[in-house]
Amino acid sequence: MDNVFRFLRRMNVLAWVLGLFVAHALFYLLIGTDNWLTAALLAAAVYGVLLMVLRMVARRGVADKEEMR
């Protein structure tokens, strides 16, 4: 679990969200969604919030472990 927390603390959230946005935009374009831009933005926003929450949890988990030492 420490490796996951370490990865979440070091990851660049903006790069991940941009990558997810591009992937979703291509997906929605390929399947022919009329509002592909809106769908891709919403999907990227949801993933962005999820990644930020995971990052906050990872920071809190590390802070708790440091207090135990």
Protein Blocks (a to p, Z undefined) as FASTA:
>chain_A
ZZmmmmmmmpcfklmmmmmmmmmmmmmmmnopaklmlmmmmmmmmmmmmmmmmmmmmmmm
mmmmmmmZZ
